[in-house]
Amino acid sequence: MNDPAGGGSAPPPASRVRRVGVMGSGKSAVGRGLAGLLGWRFVDFDEEIRRETGQDIADIFAGAGEAGFRAIEARVARRLLRRDRTVLASGGGWAAQPGHMEGVAADTLSVWLKVTAETAVERARRQGVDRPLLDVPQPVEDSRPLIARREPYYRLARLTLDTEDVSVAALADRIARLARQGIEPASSPAPAHPS
């Protein structure tokens, strides 16, 4: 993609792709497909935390509380975000911590996989994974305010893709094409994080 006015060069391809979104948005499924298309490794933040600590996420929350979990998550994320040729799936709450979305390296393509509360809950149930948000009487209704609180952070991603009625393969293919094309510099500074 050369500058038609001359003198410019194509933007560099992405060195890593980071996807953000709530549970059930497709971060892991799309990430695995994307890693296969790019020939890169796939790393899930939560899986890496379990491997490093030897504990399930729920056990970390129970023993150390959310603050303790977020400290571990931040440490693991700092290490993972330095790896090249990596597709990263962050935990849904990681991106909603102040400073995490704003501090993205220029060669990292960040992608928000957007999903409705209804679809997120339906997909999470199908996955059969133990999720605290599913252990409440009204998971869809309880998910809506959580999604609303996180959306201002997710919007800081360079790319937003609606995952409703789109296949995992189609999403992975679209992100792979964009990652290979290169990342244009941001045209304006990232907005301040919400209060």
Backbone bond lengths (Angstrom), bond angles and torsions (degrees), N, CA, C in turn:
res aa  C-N    CA-C-N  psi(-1)  N-CA   C-N-CA  omega(-1)  CA-C   N-CA-C  phi
1 M - - - 1.448 - - 1.519 109.65 -
2 N 1.286 117.55 85.18 1.451 120.26 -179.94 1.511 110.42 -84.59
3 D 1.313 114.94 153.90 1.457 122.28 177.59 1.522 107.95 -67.90
4 P 1.341 118.76 120.17 1.451 120.14 -178.28 1.512 112.36 -61.77
5 A 1.307 118.83 -23.92 1.459 121.90 179.02 1.518 110.47 -77.44
6 G 1.321 117.85 -9.74 1.461 121.80 179.74 1.502 111.07 92.14
7 G 1.304 115.56 153.20 1.460 120.23 175.38 1.505 114.33 89.93
8 G 1.324 118.90 -25.23 1.462 120.68 -178.52 1.516 110.65 -87.45
9 S 1.273 115.93 163.45 1.457 119.33 176.83 1.519 108.83 -126.39
10 A 1.302 114.61 165.77 1.459 119.86 -179.68 1.518 109.73 -64.28
11 P 1.324 116.78 144.35 1.463 119.02 176.96 1.526 109.56 -66.76
12 P 1.313 117.21 152.33 1.461 119.67 -179.20 1.527 111.19 -70.11
13 P 1.336 116.39 148.53 1.461 118.19 174.97 1.524 109.94 -67.44
14 A 1.301 115.56 161.13 1.467 120.43 179.71 1.524 109.97 -68.37
15 S 1.324 116.29 144.66 1.466 122.01 173.72 1.518 110.94 -92.27
16 R 1.326 115.20 -23.13 1.461 120.33 178.65 1.527 107.67 -155.46
17 V 1.322 115.33 157.21 1.461 121.16 177.05 1.517 107.06 -126.34
18 R 1.315 115.53 128.46 1.464 121.03 179.14 1.520 107.85 -118.49
19 R 1.333 116.10 127.24 1.447 120.60 177.72 1.509 109.93 -108.04
20 V 1.314 114.96 140.94 1.459 120.92 178.10 1.521 108.37 -127.53
21 G 1.317 115.38 159.33 1.455 121.48 178.56 1.516 109.00 154.52
22 V 1.310 115.54 172.24 1.463 120.72 -179.02 1.524 110.08 -78.64
23 M 1.336 115.52 171.34 1.465 120.34 175.34 1.519 108.89 -52.99
24 G 1.309 116.45 142.75 1.453 120.37 177.48 1.516 115.00 79.01
25 S 1.334 117.93 4.55 1.464 119.57 -179.72 1.523 111.76 -80.72
26 G 1.327 117.13 -16.78 1.461 120.55 178.88 1.512 114.10 107.62
27 K 1.329 117.74 13.25 1.469 120.08 -176.58 1.526 112.17 -56.15
28 S 1.317 117.29 -46.84 1.468 120.36 -177.77 1.523 111.85 -76.06
29 A 1.325 117.71 -46.68 1.468 120.37 -178.22 1.527 111.15 -63.02
30 V 1.328 116.69 -47.91 1.463 120.48 178.96 1.527 109.34 -66.25
31 G 1.321 116.62 -39.14 1.464 120.61 -179.47 1.509 113.16 -60.39
32 R 1.321 116.57 -43.83 1.472 119.75 179.04 1.532 110.71 -63.93
33 G 1.338 116.10 -43.62 1.463 119.46 177.90 1.515 112.10 -63.82
34 L 1.314 116.50 -41.96 1.457 121.94 179.51 1.527 111.23 -63.95
35 A 1.317 116.74 -44.38 1.469 120.61 178.90 1.525 110.19 -59.68
36 G 1.330 116.91 -40.34 1.459 120.27 177.82 1.521 112.16 -63.25
37 L 1.330 117.15 -42.54 1.465 120.85 179.66 1.525 112.19 -65.17
38 L 1.329 116.51 -38.29 1.464 120.73 -177.49 1.527 112.92 -86.26
39 G 1.341 116.87 -15.56 1.462 119.98 -174.59 1.517 111.74 73.20
40 W 1.339 116.03 28.90 1.462 122.26 -179.72 1.515 109.09 -107.03
41 R 1.326 115.83 172.32 1.473 119.20 174.93 1.534 108.80 -88.26
42 F 1.322 114.72 152.43 1.461 122.27 176.65 1.518 108.33 -109.44
43 V 1.334 116.34 132.92 1.464 120.93 178.13 1.525 108.79 -133.37
44 D 1.321 115.91 126.59 1.457 123.28 176.16 1.526 107.98 -101.06
45 F 1.333 117.32 124.88 1.468 121.18 -178.41 1.524 111.57 -51.89
46 D 1.343 117.12 -49.05 1.467 120.21 -176.16 1.526 111.78 -63.52
47 E 1.344 117.13 -40.40 1.470 119.81 177.69 1.525 110.63 -63.74
48 E 1.318 116.31 -39.48 1.466 120.90 -179.91 1.531 110.64 -67.09
49 I 1.328 117.03 -38.09 1.471 121.21 177.09 1.524 109.84 -64.44
50 R 1.326 116.91 -44.39 1.478 120.26 177.60 1.524 110.86 -60.83
51 R 1.323 116.81 -42.90 1.464 120.71 179.91 1.524 111.08 -63.99
52 E 1.320 116.46 -43.72 1.465 120.87 -176.72 1.524 112.73 -70.55
53 T 1.328 117.03 -38.96 1.472 120.16 -175.14 1.525 113.21 -95.52
54 G 1.325 117.08 -20.39 1.458 120.13 -174.99 1.520 112.75 73.80
55 Q 1.337 117.17 16.19 1.467 121.84 -178.26 1.521 110.57 -127.19
56 D 1.329 115.36 151.63 1.455 120.43 171.28 1.525 108.62 -73.00
57 I 1.322 115.67 154.63 1.468 121.25 -179.89 1.528 110.34 -57.72
58 A 1.325 117.45 -43.60 1.473 120.75 -179.74 1.527 110.94 -60.34
59 D 1.336 117.53 -38.24 1.467 120.97 178.81 1.528 111.72 -67.90
60 I 1.328 116.64 -36.91 1.472 120.00 177.21 1.521 109.39 -64.59
61 F 1.337 116.74 -45.79 1.469 120.67 177.85 1.522 110.43 -58.91
62 A 1.339 116.94 -43.92 1.471 120.93 -178.19 1.522 111.31 -65.38
63 G 1.315 117.93 -38.99 1.461 120.91 -176.25 1.512 114.70 -87.14
64 A 1.326 116.96 -39.46 1.466 120.75 -173.84 1.519 113.02 -110.34
65 G 1.334 117.08 -7.95 1.457 120.26 -177.41 1.517 110.88 75.78
66 E 1.330 115.51 174.74 1.466 119.15 -179.10 1.519 111.45 -63.19
67 A 1.341 117.63 -39.86 1.469 120.14 -179.21 1.527 110.83 -60.94
68 G 1.318 117.31 -42.20 1.461 120.82 178.22 1.517 111.83 -64.72
69 F 1.334 115.89 -42.23 1.463 119.67 177.82 1.518 110.54 -63.02
70 R 1.340 117.34 -45.54 1.473 120.57 -178.03 1.528 111.25 -62.66
71 A 1.327 118.03 -33.97 1.471 120.82 177.41 1.531 110.19 -65.10
72 I 1.321 116.72 -44.25 1.469 120.70 177.70 1.526 109.75 -63.89
73 E 1.323 115.74 -45.58 1.462 121.51 -179.33 1.531 111.03 -59.45
74 A 1.337 117.27 -43.12 1.465 121.28 -179.85 1.527 110.80 -64.15
75 R 1.316 117.08 -40.84 1.473 121.06 179.46 1.533 110.31 -64.01
76 V 1.321 116.29 -46.17 1.466 120.77 179.09 1.530 109.98 -63.52
77 A 1.324 117.19 -42.91 1.464 121.57 -179.10 1.524 111.40 -61.61
78 R 1.325 117.99 -42.49 1.476 120.18 179.34 1.526 110.46 -57.26
79 R 1.312 116.32 -41.10 1.469 120.54 179.77 1.531 110.46 -68.60
80 L 1.322 116.77 -46.42 1.460 120.52 -176.12 1.523 112.53 -67.08
81 L 1.316 117.09 -35.72 1.469 120.72 -176.12 1.524 112.96 -71.76
82 R 1.320 117.89 -5.66 1.472 121.11 175.80 1.529 111.92 -92.52
83 R 1.318 117.76 -10.52 1.465 121.30 -177.32 1.523 110.92 -78.57
84 D 1.324 116.34 133.22 1.458 121.16 174.73 1.522 109.59 -88.49
85 R 1.334 114.87 163.43 1.466 122.15 177.88 1.528 111.02 52.05
86 T 1.330 113.94 47.55 1.459 121.14 -177.04 1.524 109.94 -133.26
87 V 1.317 115.68 137.91 1.461 122.67 172.49 1.521 106.12 -104.03
88 L 1.321 116.23 120.95 1.462 122.24 -173.86 1.525 111.49 -110.78
89 A 1.323 115.43 136.04 1.467 121.78 173.14 1.516 106.87 -114.27
90 S 1.328 116.17 106.38 1.465 119.31 179.96 1.519 109.71 -81.80
91 G 1.321 116.12 157.41 1.453 120.16 172.97 1.520 109.06 -65.03
92 G 1.318 117.21 152.48 1.456 120.92 -177.41 1.513 113.85 -57.82
93 G 1.326 117.83 -34.11 1.454 121.05 -178.73 1.514 114.32 -86.49
94 W 1.329 117.45 -17.88 1.467 120.28 -177.95 1.523 111.08 -59.55
95 A 1.329 116.65 -47.40 1.463 120.94 -177.14 1.522 112.27 -65.09
96 A 1.327 117.45 -21.52 1.462 121.67 -176.94 1.521 112.55 -90.42
97 Q 1.317 117.20 14.89 1.463 121.28 175.13 1.527 108.03 -96.34
98 P 1.329 118.72 134.35 1.465 120.82 -178.21 1.528 112.07 -52.90
99 G 1.331 114.76 133.09 1.456 121.82 176.50 1.514 115.08 91.35
100 H 1.313 118.77 -18.76 1.463 119.61 -176.02 1.523 113.02 -71.04
101 M 1.307 118.15 -41.87 1.464 119.99 -179.65 1.527 111.70 -79.80
102 E 1.317 116.54 -29.45 1.463 119.46 -177.97 1.524 112.10 -73.04
103 G 1.311 117.66 -26.21 1.456 121.20 -174.84 1.515 113.98 -91.50
104 V 1.315 118.31 35.47 1.461 122.09 -177.75 1.525 109.92 -81.22
105 A 1.325 116.76 131.68 1.463 121.35 177.40 1.528 109.60 -62.98
106 A 1.332 115.72 150.04 1.461 121.00 -177.03 1.526 112.66 -60.29
107 D 1.329 117.51 -27.84 1.468 119.94 -178.33 1.529 112.78 -95.58
108 T 1.328 116.25 17.31 1.463 121.51 177.44 1.521 109.48 -107.32
109 L 1.308 116.30 125.06 1.458 121.03 174.79 1.520 107.50 -90.88
110 S 1.329 116.66 113.02 1.466 120.46 177.73 1.526 108.26 -98.57
111 V 1.333 115.31 134.04 1.460 121.65 -174.42 1.522 109.18 -130.37
112 W 1.325 116.02 125.04 1.465 121.15 173.97 1.517 107.56 -92.25
113 L 1.318 116.84 118.72 1.456 122.52 174.09 1.524 106.89 -91.90
114 K 1.319 114.93 102.05 1.464 121.85 -172.46 1.524 110.28 -87.05
115 V 1.334 115.37 138.76 1.455 121.26 -177.30 1.529 108.63 -151.13
116 T 1.328 116.61 151.61 1.466 120.06 175.66 1.525 109.59 -78.95
117 A 1.315 115.90 162.29 1.466 120.79 177.56 1.525 110.36 -60.88
118 E 1.327 117.24 -40.48 1.464 120.71 -179.46 1.526 111.42 -60.49
119 T 1.311 115.90 -47.43 1.465 120.01 -178.90 1.519 111.22 -68.64
120 A 1.324 117.19 -39.76 1.468 120.62 179.46 1.525 110.77 -59.28
121 V 1.318 116.70 -46.38 1.468 120.85 -179.23 1.528 110.48 -66.83
122 E 1.325 116.94 -43.41 1.469 120.33 179.36 1.534 110.75 -59.81
123 R 1.331 117.28 -46.46 1.473 120.50 -179.93 1.527 111.42 -65.58
124 A 1.320 117.11 -42.73 1.469 120.27 -179.84 1.524 110.59 -62.20
125 R 1.316 116.90 -39.01 1.476 120.25 177.28 1.527 110.79 -64.02
126 R 1.335 116.54 -42.65 1.471 120.33 179.52 1.526 111.40 -63.31
127 Q 1.339 116.70 -33.62 1.468 120.54 179.68 1.520 111.24 -69.67
128 G 1.331 116.55 -22.67 1.455 120.35 178.67 1.515 114.02 69.71
129 V 1.310 116.88 20.45 1.460 121.26 -179.52 1.521 109.26 -87.46
130 D 1.316 116.48 143.90 1.468 121.21 178.27 1.521 108.87 -74.65
131 R 1.310 116.28 109.51 1.463 122.46 -179.41 1.519 108.70 -123.64
132 P 1.329 117.55 130.13 1.469 119.56 179.36 1.526 112.93 -55.39
133 L 1.326 117.17 -35.82 1.466 119.71 -178.78 1.523 113.16 -67.63
134 L 1.320 117.40 -16.50 1.466 119.87 177.95 1.518 111.83 -89.83
135 D 1.325 116.63 -13.68 1.466 121.60 -176.81 1.522 112.70 -91.72
136 V 1.314 116.69 32.77 1.465 121.77 178.66 1.526 107.82 -124.71
137 P 1.340 117.52 158.26 1.470 119.41 -177.69 1.533 114.14 -59.52
138 Q 1.341 117.72 -35.60 1.467 121.00 -176.85 1.531 109.76 -128.97
139 P 1.332 118.19 77.60 1.462 120.35 -173.92 1.527 114.43 -62.53
140 V 1.328 117.96 -36.27 1.466 119.15 179.91 1.520 109.82 -65.39
141 E 1.336 116.65 -48.80 1.463 120.46 -179.04 1.532 111.02 -63.48
142 D 1.331 117.26 -38.81 1.464 120.55 179.66 1.526 112.11 -71.74
143 S 1.334 117.83 -25.09 1.464 121.52 179.93 1.525 112.44 -76.49
144 R 1.324 116.85 -29.09 1.469 119.66 -175.35 1.532 113.32 -58.42
145 P 1.356 120.08 -49.05 1.464 118.08 179.82 1.531 112.43 -66.27
146 L 1.324 117.39 -32.75 1.464 120.63 177.53 1.527 110.11 -63.62
147 I 1.314 116.38 -47.01 1.463 120.60 178.29 1.523 110.03 -61.23
148 A 1.324 117.32 -43.47 1.469 121.06 179.78 1.528 111.58 -61.31
149 R 1.335 117.74 -39.09 1.476 120.60 178.56 1.525 111.65 -67.87
150 R 1.305 117.14 -33.69 1.469 120.69 -176.44 1.525 113.32 -85.05
151 E 1.324 118.16 -24.43 1.462 120.83 -174.40 1.524 114.37 -55.27
152 P 1.342 120.82 -41.11 1.466 118.27 179.09 1.535 112.86 -58.45
153 Y 1.309 117.03 -32.81 1.468 120.54 177.14 1.525 110.34 -74.57
154 Y 1.322 116.59 -45.66 1.462 120.82 -179.79 1.528 111.05 -59.55
155 R 1.333 117.00 -34.02 1.473 120.95 -179.80 1.524 112.35 -62.88
156 L 1.320 118.01 -16.22 1.461 120.96 178.36 1.529 112.14 -74.63
157 A 1.323 117.57 -8.89 1.467 121.04 176.38 1.525 109.03 -62.99
158 R 1.309 116.36 149.60 1.464 121.60 -179.27 1.536 111.79 -67.92
159 L 1.335 116.17 -28.34 1.454 121.31 -176.08 1.526 109.26 -136.10
160 T 1.329 116.81 137.65 1.464 122.20 174.95 1.523 108.22 -118.03
161 L 1.334 115.98 128.11 1.461 121.10 176.98 1.519 108.90 -124.34
162 D 1.323 116.28 126.31 1.458 121.61 175.63 1.522 107.10 -77.57
163 T 1.327 117.34 125.04 1.463 120.65 -176.51 1.524 113.05 -96.55
164 E 1.323 117.67 2.25 1.467 120.67 178.44 1.527 109.03 -66.56
165 D 1.297 117.08 127.48 1.469 122.93 173.99 1.529 113.63 57.80
166 V 1.332 117.42 29.63 1.460 122.03 175.94 1.523 106.86 -124.12
167 S 1.309 116.69 134.86 1.464 119.60 -177.11 1.528 111.16 -72.31
168 V 1.318 115.04 155.05 1.464 121.56 175.90 1.523 109.38 -57.58
169 A 1.333 117.12 -43.10 1.467 121.14 -178.84 1.526 111.44 -62.22
170 A 1.330 117.57 -42.26 1.467 120.78 179.97 1.524 111.10 -66.06
171 L 1.329 117.09 -40.68 1.467 120.26 178.19 1.525 110.60 -64.97
172 A 1.328 117.03 -45.71 1.467 120.83 -179.91 1.522 110.51 -61.36
173 D 1.331 117.05 -41.81 1.460 121.16 179.95 1.524 111.32 -63.45
174 R 1.317 116.64 -43.71 1.474 119.82 -179.39 1.528 110.93 -63.48
175 I 1.326 117.59 -44.54 1.465 120.63 -179.91 1.527 110.17 -65.98
176 A 1.329 117.48 -39.79 1.473 120.90 179.48 1.524 110.45 -60.84
177 R 1.336 116.62 -44.63 1.468 119.57 178.72 1.523 111.09 -60.71
178 L 1.322 116.97 -43.21 1.465 120.30 -179.91 1.524 111.44 -67.37
179 A 1.312 117.65 -39.02 1.468 120.74 179.34 1.524 110.82 -64.41
180 R 1.325 117.01 -38.06 1.472 120.78 179.97 1.524 111.79 -72.98
181 Q 1.337 116.87 -33.50 1.467 121.17 -178.38 1.515 111.78 -65.17
182 G 1.290 116.61 -32.38 1.450 120.38 -177.36 1.509 111.47 114.97
183 I 1.305 114.61 161.99 1.459 121.30 -176.24 1.518 108.58 -111.36
184 E 1.305 115.22 117.67 1.463 120.36 175.48 1.521 108.62 -71.47
185 P 1.332 117.64 143.62 1.468 118.86 175.47 1.517 110.05 -60.43
186 A 1.312 116.27 147.48 1.463 120.83 177.64 1.514 108.59 -61.09
187 S 1.339 116.55 137.16 1.458 120.21 -177.07 1.513 112.80 -82.30
188 S 1.306 116.85 -18.48 1.456 119.79 178.55 1.512 108.31 -146.25
189 P 1.332 116.85 156.68 1.455 118.29 179.92 1.519 111.36 -63.16
190 A 1.308 115.46 151.40 1.466 120.50 178.14 1.517 109.34 -63.86
191 P 1.327 117.49 141.45 1.460 119.38 177.86 1.522 110.82 -64.78
192 A 1.308 115.01 155.79 1.469 119.81 177.56 1.514 109.02 -61.80
193 H 1.323 115.73 147.24 1.463 118.02 179.93 1.518 109.58 -70.27
194 P 1.334 115.63 150.86 1.462 119.90 -177.47 1.518 111.67 -66.58
195 S 1.310 114.60 157.76 1.470 118.43 179.70 1.496 111.46 -89.76
